[in-house]
Amino acid sequence: MGLLYKTNIRFVCSSQTGTPSSRQPHPATARQELRMPKLKPETMAARRDEILQAAEACFARQGFHQTTIADVIAQSGLSAGCIYGHFASKEELIQAIGEHRHARDAALLATAREISDPLEALRAIARASLADMQKEEGLRHRRIALQLWAEALRDDDIRAQVTDGVRKPAVLITELLQRGQRLGVIDRSVHPRSMARTIVAMFQGFVLQRLWGEPFSSSEAMAAFETLLTGLAARR
């Protein structure tokens, strides 16, 4: 375990090691350490990301309830003081990871807003989501997402975060469908909000099948989505 140097702001990470008797700094050294300047914001942000990556690896491998802060410390190679200097508890780590996952999902959706053709925008969302499910990083994030869905049943903060992660893509898809109706490419009989929720549920189902190891083909899933889009198209 590394030494914990306490500054006037927070613990600073150290990778130094020693015997229990050697871990206490000399009083003069301790006084000098108390005057240490705080870390630069970019250094703090990089350390925070490092902790989150270690926690994500642990949570994806062992689950939330089986993972301890000690596991995160071991995975990261950082000191306990460094971890607790950024996150006071495992619950704070879980919350931060959920926020990070939703920010990542938002980035996947962002390009769709720049596409003028609403049907092509919907295809772009589908392709990006399906492609991400084939990457190890994408699967790791979705393993954590599945655990967040379960945690949402008992934790109000997590539930607010999870439902926000459903609402945002649903709102974007609703807007695309409404634009398609204004342009005359989506049938007027389609209810945009209900259909948007259906599309979100469709891809949540793909995620579950992929994580459970069920037979799953991205190309077949995309073909099924194309069939859905064909059914939404305005009748000529």
Salt bridges, closest charged atoms under 4 A:
GLU50 OE1 - ARG47 NH1 2.64
GLU56 OE2 - HIS100 ND1 3.07
GLU56 OE1 - ARG140 NH2 3.99
ASP105 OD2 - ARG101 NH1 2.97
GLU120 OE2 - ARG123 NH1 2.82
ASP132 OD1 - ARG104 NH2 2.76
ASP132 OD2 - ARG142 NH1 2.58
GLU136 OE2 - ARG143 NH1 3.21
GLU137 OE2 - ARG104 NE 3.73
GLU137 OE2 - HIS141 NE2 3.73
GLU151 OE2 - HIS65 NE2 2.63
GLU151 OE1 - ARG154 NH2 2.80
ASP156 OD1 - ARG159 NH2 2.43
ASP164 OD2 - LYS168 NZ 3.26
GLU175 OE1 - ARG113 NH1 3.48
GLU226 OE2 - ARG123 NE 2.73
